[in-house]
Amino acid sequence: MSLARKFALTVLSLLCAVLALGGTLTLHRNFAAALSAAEQQCTAAHLRSRLALEDGIAACRHPAGIAAATGRYALELRAAGQQKDLLVLLTAGGMNVWSNAPAALPYAEQQAAVAAGADRLHYTRCGDTWYLLLASPLQSSLPDLWLVSGYDVSETFAEHERQLHQQLAVQAAALALAGLAALLAARRLTGPLRRLEEASRGIAGGDYARRVPVRGRDEVAALGESFNAMAAAVQDHAAALEAEAARQTRFVAAFTHEMKTPMTAILGHADLLRSGEQPHEVRMLEAGHIYHEAARLEALSHELLALLGLRQGEAPAMGPVAVGPLFAAAAGCLPPALQHVQVQADAPAGAQAWGSRTLLEALLRNLVLNAAAAIPANGTVRLSCTPCPSGNGWRLAVTDEGHGIPPADLPHVQEAFYRVDKSRARAAGQGGNGLGLTLCAEIAAAHGSALHIESEPDKGTTVWLDLPQEGVPV
């Protein structure tokens, strides 16, 4: 059973109980009040009849006279419009002296009224008519003579029955309307819950963009907001997982390619050497190629180990590091093929950053090598150290005026094995493997910072990161 139906049935059950209890109490009070009024009227009429009959039969010495006097009094009542009132004279022994009661009124009921005692109420039903019987002893020449008065109170009982039927009809209509209203209200109240259920099924099916509309400020609205926040978190997590899976796929593909190229070259040169006796010059040339490709594989393995060590190893030991010597070490790292590049370093005297000297040297070396490979002959690479905008630390930057990075490649240059232009790197003899910037980004992250790259095609590139002075994050 749905929650809306349960809610509607609960409301109907409560309403039915309240209406039944309230209606029963109201009907009982109305009937009791009407019956009490009728009893008062009947008691007063019975008292008048008793007094009048006692006066009328005071001089009578025989039952016939008493009966005649009673008949005359009954005629007076009829003349006064009280023809429905019943008068019965009988003795305690059971002798009926006079009566105008209908034959349908049992004689036993009349005796029961006498047995009940003076001025006691006795109700009896004769067909569709209800009678109230009152009995009182009369002072007369006959011993134990009793007057039994009967009064038609059918209208009081009929009104009670009519009110009962009316109450039942009103309650049925009220329950029907209330049931419909409760069902509509329940469906409206549970509407957000149904939408939550539909949205949750959609998310379970992979539609992570599903959300529920939120209206109002009640608990259901708060639940909707929490659900939307949860759905957004699930969507972000799923997107992060998809992005990570895509990065891993690209990493494996790029790693496979990086391994395949030198291995193919090594196999080719080795096959040439074993194919037969070669001249000394050819053997040396082929051995040089094999050595060069093997060196590339060794460098690749070292950088991969360094990258994995940063991602999975313990946090590096940190301490104050002088910026000037860092720049000097980076400026002297250029290989012979890049000696035509000038490196200018500008660091304030005594500037010290908080970090790992070994890791920062590796970071600056990679950035200087990348910058030197990107600029034309006789170009300049600039190393600068300026205060951070926050005022608590130093900003280390490497700037070149080289080819720049296209905007489409800029978001990907920190991914492993990603290179903007492989042909130019190979032609320049640098043999880069696309791990340099990835390693630099991990080193920056290990220092609680981030690697920032600003570049324009044909104008140059600036790579920078912020470092604290005393181990406080910038």
VMD Tcl script that draws the C-alpha trace (Angstrom):
set ca {
  {0.00 0.00 0.00}
  {1.32 3.42 -0.94}
  {2.19 6.04 1.65}
  {-0.57 8.32 0.31}
  {-3.22 5.64 0.88}
  {-1.87 4.86 4.33}
  {-2.02 8.55 5.20}
  {-5.57 8.86 3.84}
  {-6.76 5.76 5.73}
  {-5.16 7.04 8.92}
  {-6.91 10.38 8.57}
  {-10.21 8.66 7.76}
  {-9.90 6.34 10.76}
  {-9.25 9.22 13.11}
  {-12.02 11.30 11.58}
  {-14.46 8.38 11.72}
  {-13.69 7.82 15.40}
  {-14.06 11.53 16.20}
  {-17.32 11.88 14.25}
  {-18.76 8.69 15.73}
  {-17.90 9.72 19.27}
  {-19.00 13.31 18.80}
  {-22.19 12.35 17.00}
  {-23.09 9.71 19.58}
  {-22.59 12.14 22.46}
  {-24.58 14.86 20.69}
  {-27.46 12.52 19.84}
  {-27.52 11.13 23.36}
  {-27.62 14.58 24.91}
  {-30.33 15.81 22.54}
  {-32.43 12.70 23.07}
  {-31.96 12.83 26.84}
  {-32.96 16.53 26.89}
  {-36.04 15.92 24.72}
  {-37.06 12.88 26.77}
  {-36.58 14.76 30.03}
  {-38.83 17.58 28.79}
  {-41.47 15.06 27.74}
  {-41.25 13.30 31.09}
  {-41.74 16.57 32.95}
  {-44.82 17.38 30.88}
  {-46.23 13.88 31.33}
  {-45.57 13.92 35.07}
  {-47.39 17.25 35.40}
  {-50.33 15.96 33.33}
  {-50.47 12.77 35.41}
  {-50.53 14.83 38.63}
  {-53.39 16.95 37.30}
  {-55.32 13.83 36.30}
  {-54.80 12.23 39.67}
  {-55.99 15.30 41.57}
  {-58.97 15.79 39.25}
  {-60.04 12.12 39.52}
  {-59.69 12.13 43.30}
  {-62.03 15.12 43.43}
  {-64.42 13.50 40.96}
  {-64.71 10.11 42.69}
  {-64.59 11.33 46.28}
  {-68.40 10.94 46.68}
  {-68.58 7.63 44.73}
  {-69.15 4.48 46.80}
  {-69.34 1.87 44.04}
  {-67.03 0.91 41.20}
  {-69.71 1.87 38.67}
  {-69.75 5.40 39.95}
  {-66.01 5.59 39.89}
  {-65.98 4.33 36.32}
  {-68.64 6.86 35.29}
  {-66.69 9.74 36.86}
  {-63.55 8.59 35.14}
  {-65.34 8.45 31.77}
  {-66.57 12.00 32.19}
  {-63.06 13.16 32.94}
  {-61.74 11.35 29.85}
  {-64.35 13.20 27.77}
  {-63.11 16.45 29.23}
  {-59.54 15.57 28.24}
  {-60.65 14.74 24.73}
  {-62.51 17.98 24.52}
  {-59.34 19.73 25.62}
  {-57.39 18.07 22.74}
  {-55.69 15.43 24.83}
  {-57.44 12.48 23.24}
  {-54.12 10.58 23.00}
  {-53.75 10.42 26.78}
  {-54.62 7.03 28.21}
  {-56.38 6.56 31.53}
  {-56.59 3.23 33.29}
  {-58.11 2.57 36.73}
  {-57.26 -0.77 38.27}
  {-56.74 -2.23 41.68}
  {-53.56 -3.71 43.03}
  {-55.34 -7.06 42.92}
  {-55.68 -6.77 39.17}
  {-59.31 -5.68 38.71}
  {-59.75 -3.26 35.81}
  {-62.25 -0.55 36.82}
  {-62.04 1.67 33.75}
  {-59.72 1.97 30.74}
  {-59.51 3.69 27.39}
  {-56.19 1.99 26.51}
  {-56.02 0.35 23.08}
  {-56.28 -3.40 22.94}
  {-52.72 -3.57 21.61}
  {-51.36 -2.22 24.91}
  {-50.77 -5.34 26.97}
  {-52.51 -5.50 30.35}
  {-49.26 -6.85 31.78}
  {-47.53 -3.55 30.98}
  {-50.25 -1.71 32.94}
  {-49.71 -3.96 35.93}
  {-45.93 -3.51 35.53}
  {-46.41 0.25 35.86}
  {-48.37 -0.32 39.12}
  {-45.72 -2.71 40.35}
  {-43.00 -0.10 39.62}
  {-44.51 2.17 42.27}
  {-45.91 5.64 42.57}
  {-44.71 8.25 40.07}
  {-42.16 5.88 38.52}
  {-41.50 5.97 34.76}
  {-42.29 2.93 32.68}
  {-41.81 2.88 28.90}
  {-43.50 0.41 26.61}
  {-43.94 0.05 22.87}
  {-47.24 -0.74 21.24}
  {-46.70 -1.31 17.54}
  {-45.07 1.85 16.22}
  {-46.15 3.89 19.24}
  {-44.10 4.51 22.34}
  {-45.98 5.10 25.62}
  {-44.77 6.51 28.90}
  {-46.78 4.93 31.74}
  {-47.09 6.60 35.18}
  {-48.94 5.00 38.10}
  {-50.21 6.60 41.35}
  {-52.61 5.34 44.08}
  {-55.97 7.15 44.33}
  {-57.87 7.96 47.49}
  {-61.34 6.44 46.98}
  {-63.87 4.10 48.43}
  {-62.18 1.18 46.66}
  {-59.10 -0.10 48.44}
  {-55.79 -0.05 46.52}
  {-57.16 1.81 43.51}
  {-54.46 2.96 41.09}
  {-54.44 5.44 38.27}
  {-52.24 4.50 35.30}
  {-51.74 7.35 32.80}
  {-50.31 6.63 29.38}
  {-48.73 9.33 27.19}
  {-47.69 9.03 23.57}
  {-43.97 9.92 23.31}
  {-43.48 8.44 19.83}
  {-42.49 11.82 18.37}
  {-39.55 12.03 20.76}
  {-38.29 8.59 19.73}
  {-39.01 9.30 16.06}
  {-37.03 12.54 16.27}
  {-34.17 10.65 17.83}
  {-34.22 8.10 15.02}
  {-34.43 10.86 12.40}
  {-31.45 12.65 13.93}
  {-29.58 9.35 14.00}
  {-30.19 8.77 10.28}
  {-29.29 12.37 9.52}
  {-26.14 12.07 11.58}
  {-25.15 8.91 9.72}
  {-25.74 10.59 6.37}
  {-23.74 13.64 7.38}
  {-20.92 11.47 8.68}
  {-20.86 9.41 5.49}
  {-20.70 12.57 3.36}
  {-18.07 14.08 5.62}
  {-15.99 10.90 5.50}
  {-16.25 10.77 1.71}
  {-15.19 14.39 1.31}
  {-12.50 14.06 3.96}
  {-11.21 10.88 2.35}
  {-10.95 12.57 -1.02}
  {-9.30 15.63 0.53}
  {-6.91 13.44 2.55}
  {-5.98 11.42 -0.54}
  {-5.34 14.56 -2.59}
  {-3.37 16.14 0.26}
  {-1.41 12.94 0.78}
  {-0.57 12.72 -2.91}
  {0.53 16.35 -2.84}
  {2.60 15.82 0.29}
  {4.17 12.62 -1.01}
  {4.77 14.08 -4.47}
  {8.32 15.21 -3.56}
  {9.01 11.74 -2.17}
  {7.87 10.16 -5.44}
  {10.13 12.53 -7.35}
  {12.97 11.60 -5.01}
  {12.32 7.93 -5.72}
  {12.28 8.52 -9.49}
  {15.47 10.59 -9.31}
  {17.21 7.95 -7.19}
  {16.27 5.27 -9.74}
  {17.61 7.52 -12.49}
  {20.91 8.01 -10.65}
  {21.12 4.27 -9.99}
  {20.68 3.81 -13.75}
  {23.58 6.14 -14.53}
  {21.79 9.46 -15.00}
  {23.95 11.38 -12.53}
  {22.57 14.76 -13.66}
  {19.11 14.02 -12.24}
  {17.92 16.49 -9.61}
  {14.63 17.12 -7.80}
  {12.89 20.51 -7.62}
  {12.88 21.97 -4.13}
  {9.95 24.10 -2.93}
  {9.30 25.48 0.52}
  {11.32 25.24 3.69}
  {9.89 22.18 5.40}
  {11.53 18.85 6.17}
  {10.72 17.45 2.72}
  {12.40 20.46 1.10}
  {15.44 19.94 3.33}
  {15.48 16.28 2.27}
  {15.34 17.38 -1.39}
  {18.26 19.76 -0.88}
  {20.27 17.03 0.82}
  {19.43 14.63 -2.01}
  {20.53 17.17 -4.63}
  {23.77 17.76 -2.72}
  {24.33 14.01 -2.55}
  {23.56 13.65 -6.27}
  {26.00 16.45 -7.09}
  {28.67 14.74 -4.99}
  {27.96 11.42 -6.72}
  {28.13 13.13 -10.13}
  {31.41 14.83 -9.25}
  {32.82 11.57 -7.92}
  {31.69 9.69 -11.03}
  {33.18 12.40 -13.25}
  {36.41 12.24 -11.28}
  {36.50 8.46 -11.66}
  {35.84 8.74 -15.39}
  {38.52 11.39 -15.73}
  {40.95 9.28 -13.73}
  {40.13 6.22 -15.84}
  {40.69 8.29 -18.99}
  {43.99 9.59 -17.62}
  {45.10 6.08 -16.75}
  {44.15 4.88 -20.22}
  {46.12 7.71 -21.79}
  {49.00 7.02 -19.40}
  {49.14 3.34 -20.34}
  {48.88 4.15 -24.04}
  {51.57 6.81 -23.83}
  {53.80 4.63 -21.66}
  {53.45 1.78 -24.13}
  {54.39 4.11 -26.96}
  {57.34 5.53 -25.05}
  {58.62 2.02 -24.35}
  {57.97 0.78 -27.86}
  {59.98 3.46 -29.66}
  {63.38 2.88 -27.95}
  {62.82 -0.88 -27.78}
  {62.14 -0.99 -31.52}
  {65.27 1.07 -32.16}
  {67.38 -1.17 -29.90}
  {66.08 -4.30 -31.59}
  {66.74 -2.84 -35.03}
  {70.30 -1.79 -34.26}
  {71.05 -5.06 -32.43}
  {69.68 -7.08 -35.36}
  {71.97 -5.18 -37.71}
  {74.99 -5.96 -35.50}
  {74.24 -9.70 -35.36}
  {73.41 -10.01 -39.05}
  {77.08 -10.28 -39.89}
  {80.53 -8.82 -39.50}
  {80.27 -5.03 -39.80}
  {83.00 -2.45 -40.21}
  {84.31 -0.94 -36.99}
  {82.72 2.45 -37.77}
  {79.31 0.84 -38.31}
  {79.59 -1.21 -35.11}
  {80.47 1.85 -33.08}
  {77.63 3.86 -34.65}
  {75.09 1.12 -33.96}
  {76.39 0.62 -30.41}
  {76.02 4.36 -29.86}
  {72.41 4.21 -31.00}
  {71.76 1.27 -28.68}
  {73.39 3.09 -25.78}
  {71.39 6.27 -26.50}
  {68.06 4.41 -26.56}
  {68.95 2.40 -23.45}
  {69.84 5.66 -21.68}
  {66.44 7.00 -22.62}
  {64.79 3.91 -21.07}
  {66.87 4.32 -17.93}
  {65.92 8.02 -17.64}
  {62.30 7.10 -18.19}
  {62.42 4.49 -15.42}
  {64.07 6.94 -13.01}
  {61.44 9.60 -13.64}
  {58.63 7.08 -13.27}
  {60.08 5.91 -9.98}
  {60.41 9.49 -8.78}
  {56.81 10.22 -9.80}
  {55.48 7.11 -8.04}
  {57.58 7.93 -4.99}
  {56.00 11.38 -4.74}
  {52.49 10.01 -5.14}
  {52.77 7.01 -2.83}
  {55.77 7.64 -0.60}
  {56.15 9.50 2.64}
  {56.11 13.27 2.81}
  {59.57 14.70 2.01}
  {61.62 16.33 4.75}
  {61.18 20.09 4.65}
  {63.40 22.92 5.83}
  {64.63 26.39 4.89}
  {66.21 26.43 1.44}
  {68.20 29.39 0.06}
  {66.75 30.45 -3.29}
  {70.05 31.80 -4.74}
  {71.89 28.44 -4.75}
  {68.78 26.76 -6.18}
  {68.82 29.13 -9.13}
  {72.57 28.65 -9.60}
  {72.18 24.87 -9.71}
  {69.34 25.14 -12.20}
  {71.32 27.54 -14.43}
  {74.21 25.11 -14.62}
  {72.19 22.05 -15.61}
  {72.06 22.70 -19.38}
  {73.59 19.93 -21.53}
  {76.14 20.73 -24.28}
  {73.41 20.80 -26.93}
  {71.73 23.73 -25.14}
  {74.79 25.73 -24.14}
  {73.77 28.45 -26.59}
  {70.87 29.34 -24.25}
  {71.48 32.03 -21.64}
  {70.02 31.63 -18.15}
  {69.49 34.75 -16.03}
  {68.68 34.38 -12.32}
  {67.29 37.11 -10.11}
  {66.77 36.32 -6.40}
  {66.80 38.74 -3.46}
  {69.78 38.32 -1.16}
  {68.97 36.05 1.74}
  {65.68 34.82 0.25}
  {64.75 31.49 1.79}
  {61.81 29.23 0.94}
  {60.46 26.33 3.00}
  {60.76 23.00 1.20}
  {62.94 20.12 0.08}
  {66.18 21.22 -1.61}
  {66.47 18.02 -3.65}
  {62.91 18.19 -4.97}
  {63.07 21.92 -5.70}
  {66.32 21.45 -7.63}
  {64.68 18.73 -9.71}
  {61.66 20.98 -10.34}
  {63.74 23.99 -11.46}
  {66.01 21.77 -13.57}
  {63.04 20.34 -15.49}
  {61.54 23.79 -16.00}
  {64.84 25.25 -17.23}
  {65.38 22.34 -19.64}
  {61.84 22.68 -21.01}
  {62.26 26.44 -21.43}
  {65.68 26.06 -23.11}
  {64.28 23.53 -25.57}
  {61.41 25.84 -26.50}
  {63.39 28.98 -27.42}
  {65.45 29.73 -30.55}
  {69.24 29.95 -30.62}
  {70.82 32.56 -28.34}
  {67.56 32.89 -26.41}
  {67.26 33.67 -22.72}
  {65.61 31.83 -19.84}
  {64.85 33.95 -16.78}
  {64.59 32.69 -13.19}
  {62.87 35.11 -10.82}
  {62.02 35.14 -7.12}
  {59.43 37.71 -6.00}
  {57.27 38.02 -2.88}
  {53.94 36.21 -2.99}
  {50.83 38.40 -3.33}
  {49.81 37.13 0.12}
  {53.05 38.52 1.56}
  {53.97 35.21 3.24}
  {56.40 33.44 0.94}
  {58.19 33.59 -2.38}
  {57.01 33.09 -5.95}
  {59.56 31.17 -8.04}
  {59.07 31.57 -11.79}
  {60.79 30.35 -14.97}
  {60.13 32.47 -18.08}
  {61.10 31.97 -21.70}
  {60.39 33.79 -24.96}
  {59.96 30.69 -27.04}
  {57.30 29.03 -29.13}
  {54.63 29.10 -26.41}
  {51.92 26.55 -25.81}
  {48.68 26.49 -27.85}
  {45.55 27.11 -25.72}
  {44.16 23.69 -26.62}
  {47.25 21.97 -25.20}
  {47.65 24.11 -22.09}
  {45.18 22.12 -19.88}
  {47.01 18.84 -20.70}
  {50.70 19.69 -20.50}
  {50.92 18.48 -16.88}
  {49.61 15.03 -17.83}
  {52.09 12.20 -18.01}
  {53.71 11.61 -21.44}
  {51.90 14.56 -22.99}
  {54.04 16.62 -25.39}
  {52.92 19.62 -27.39}
  {55.21 18.94 -30.36}
  {57.04 15.62 -30.48}
  {58.73 16.28 -33.80}
  {60.38 19.48 -32.63}
  {61.65 17.85 -29.44}
  {63.08 14.92 -31.38}
  {64.61 17.18 -34.00}
  {66.28 19.24 -31.31}
  {67.77 16.09 -29.90}
  {66.21 16.52 -26.49}
  {64.40 13.20 -26.39}
  {61.85 14.34 -23.80}
  {59.45 11.73 -22.52}
  {56.61 13.98 -21.35}
  {57.10 13.35 -17.63}
  {58.91 16.54 -16.71}
  {55.94 18.81 -16.04}
  {54.03 15.94 -14.42}
  {56.90 15.45 -11.99}
  {57.08 19.23 -11.38}
  {53.35 19.33 -10.61}
  {53.74 16.49 -8.08}
  {56.70 18.28 -6.45}
  {54.65 21.47 -6.15}
  {51.77 19.48 -4.61}
  {54.17 17.90 -2.12}
  {55.03 21.46 -1.02}
  {51.35 22.37 -0.56}
  {51.38 24.49 -3.70}
  {50.40 24.16 -7.36}
  {52.21 24.56 -10.66}
  {50.79 27.47 -12.69}
  {51.44 27.93 -16.41}
  {50.79 31.08 -18.43}
  {51.63 30.96 -22.13}
  {50.91 32.62 -25.47}
  {51.88 31.07 -28.81}
  {55.04 32.64 -30.31}
  {55.46 34.92 -27.28}
  {56.68 32.64 -24.54}
  {55.74 30.78 -21.37}
  {55.95 31.44 -17.64}
  {55.74 28.61 -15.12}
  {55.55 29.50 -11.42}
  {54.70 28.26 -7.95}
  {54.40 29.84 -4.50}
  {56.41 28.59 -1.53}
  {56.10 29.62 2.14}
  {58.91 31.19 4.13}
  {58.52 29.32 7.39}
  {56.47 26.25 6.60}
  {53.13 28.13 6.69}
  {51.00 27.48 3.56}
  {50.75 30.43 1.23}
}
mol new
graphics top color blue
foreach p $ca { graphics top sphere $p radius 0.5 }
foreach p [lrange $ca 0 end-1] q [lrange $ca 1 end] { graphics top cylinder $p $q radius 0.2 }
display resetview
